[in-house]
Amino acid sequence: MSVAPLEALSLDQLRRRRSVKWRAYPDDVLPLFVAETDFALAPAVEATLAEAVALGDTGYTPDDPGIRDAYIGFARRRYGQEIDRSGIASTGDVMMGVVEILRQVTSPGDRVIITPPVYPPFSICIPEAGAVVEPVPLVEGEDGFALDLDGIEAAFAAGARAMLLCNPHNPTGTVHARDTLARLAEIALAHGAVIVSDEIHAPLARPEAGFTPFLAASADAARVGYAVTSASKAFNLAGLKCALMLTADDATTAVVRGMPEEVTWRTGLFGALAGTAAFSPESDPWLDSLQAAIRANHVLLADLLSEHVPAARYRIPDAGYLAWVDLSAKGWGDDPATRILREAKVALHHGPHFGQGGAGHVRINVGCSAEVLTEAVRRIGDLG
Ligand SMILES: Cc1ncc(COP(=O)(O)O)c(C=O)c1O
């Protein structure tokens, strides 16, 4: 059954927003950088938050505001994953969850693998936990990007203690195959290492891409893995501060339960209430229509690039609303986003910030209207 794509808000409405996407630059700049989207909230999320506002329900978050059961249902419906209630704990946001897990599973100075090009804060949160970043870049083949399992094995063999996996991967939108994840888990187990899987973009994996939650990839993965996820990317709730830390084994669950109580106290009540509504079955049709809008925009971006910026290299991703575009052939240097901002007045994310493999690239957020995307690419094309 085909689903009608969601319509984005108008630019006039969006410019009244006070989030960073709409306040970082003056009005002559089209912002397609930070991972916020330009759609109205899902109706169930809006109703839940409106009721909380009407009640002045703005206090602390109780132990379980309903989000555990909502997420258990969501994971079952959308991924076919079974999660035990005891393996779900909340915190303020995904990066907070990652840092707190790394604090528990590494010692100061331990090396933690990341796979660039990757979400830039990964390189910041590992030192925040006292560990050291060890890059093992993705490899690019005919079918897109993939983990370098041999390189990861060598890094574990040389002493790396953990890996921060991005599943699906930001910025390439790669959905790692079940076999790859199972092999990764096997390697980690053989070296006594841990995998922390950031699954924040998973709700926006295309159904045909066959997203596998890391903890469900194999029995080994359930043993060595921690996952952190949130409704915040798909449902645009980043400011409300709620993420879930997931475990699937008694030992890993005990690690999360052993964290200082403050870690769960940092969960925002609005985030937990909104996340509960987002993960409920009532929000599934909205999520499907968001997926349709994003898919249409990725296809539109491919068409626009071939018309206005034919030297660009771009592969439509399997997940999320971020597009990783190689502009090296334009000869605009390592960081084309700087020139694009200055001369085309379009704000994109800077490729080099994503580490190795990022030079000459930009990341474009297509979670906007077709009109905004069209105007942005037209402006970039006008640079010649
Ligand atoms: C892969 C990835 N992880 C984490 C985050 C940030 O999530 P949070 O705001 O919940 O820390 C983002 C934001 O775009 C992201 O892309």
The ligand as an ORCA input file, in Angstrom:
! r2SCAN-3c Opt
* xyz 0 1
  C      24.288      8.965     15.194
  C      23.807      9.997     16.160
  N      23.912      9.762     17.460
  C      23.497     10.658     18.374
  C      22.945     11.848     17.982
  C      22.556     12.843     19.030
  O      21.528     12.322     19.793
  P      21.149     12.948     21.184
  O      20.719     14.349     20.924
  O      20.051     12.063     21.678
  O      22.387     12.858     22.024
  C      22.775     12.132     16.631
  C      22.188     13.403     16.212
  O      22.033     13.701     15.075
  C      23.218     11.179     15.696
  O      23.106     11.389     14.390
*
